Amino acid sequence: MAALIYVMGVLVMSVSSILLLVSYARVRRRLLLWSGVCFAGLAASNAILVVDLVLLPEVNLYVWRLAVAAGAMLVLVFGLVWESEK
């Protein structure tokens, strides 16, 4: 049951990322780009969660998960700061 929830998290983040990036391609608002990249990073973090807890439970990927999620959030913070300066 937990594996299903983890996979659903990956799917939701991936679909959100795709929708944001498609919207960016249509209207060219850079905040949509930063948000789409952030959600793609969060989807990657959730994918690492699936690998860590479901596929390879004997391997500890906790630090990698957090690093990818932190990088994704830093991209969004950078985008927010960059857009507020203009």
C-alpha positions in Angstrom: 0.0 0.0 0.0 2.8 2.4 0.8 4.5 1.8 -2.5 1.3 2.8 -4.3 1.2 6.1 -2.4 4.8 6.8 -3.3 4.2 6.0 -7.0 1.2 8.3 -6.9 3.3 11.1 -5.5 5.8 10.7 -8.4 2.9 10.7 -10.9 1.3 13.8 -9.4 4.5 15.8 -9.3 5.4 14.7 -12.8 2.0 15.7 -14.2 2.2 19.0 -12.3 5.6 19.7 -13.8 4.5 18.9 -17.3 1.4 21.2 -17.0 3.5 24.0 -15.7 6.1 23.6 -18.4 3.5 23.4 -21.1 1.9 26.6 -19.7 5.3 28.3 -19.8 5.7 27.3 -23.4 2.4 28.9 -24.2 2.6 32.2 -22.3 6.3 32.6 -21.6 6.0 33.7 -18.0 9.3 32.7 -16.4 7.7 32.0 -13.0 6.0 29.1 -14.6 9.4 27.8 -15.8 10.9 28.0 -12.3 7.8 26.3 -10.8 7.9 23.6 -13.5 11.6 22.9 -12.9 11.0 22.8 -9.1 8.2 20.3 -9.5 10.3 18.2 -11.8 13.0 18.1 -9.1 10.4 17.2 -6.5 9.2 14.4 -8.8 12.8 13.2 -9.0 13.0 13.3 -5.3 9.9 11.2 -5.0 11.2 8.8 -7.6 14.4 8.4 -5.4 12.0 7.7 -2.5 10.4 4.8 -4.4 13.8 3.4 -5.2 15.0 3.9 -1.7 12.1 2.4 0.2 10.5 0.0 -2.3 13.1 -1.3 -4.8 16.3 -1.1 -2.8 15.4 -1.1 0.9 18.9 -2.2 1.9 20.4 1.0 0.4 20.1 4.3 2.2 19.4 7.1 -0.3 18.1 9.6 2.4 20.8 12.2 1.8 20.3 12.0 -2.0 16.5 12.5 -1.6 17.0 15.5 0.5 19.7 17.0 -1.7 17.5 16.7 -4.8 14.5 18.2 -3.0 16.6 21.0 -1.6 18.0 21.7 -5.0 14.4 21.8 -6.4 13.3 24.2 -3.8 16.4 26.4 -4.3 15.5 26.7 -8.0 12.0 28.0 -7.0 13.4 30.4 -4.5 15.9 31.7 -7.0 13.1 32.1 -9.5 11.0 34.0 -7.1 13.8 36.3 -6.1 14.9 36.8 -9.7 11.3 37.7 -10.8 10.8 40.1 -7.8 13.8 42.1 -8.8 12.4 43.0 -12.2 
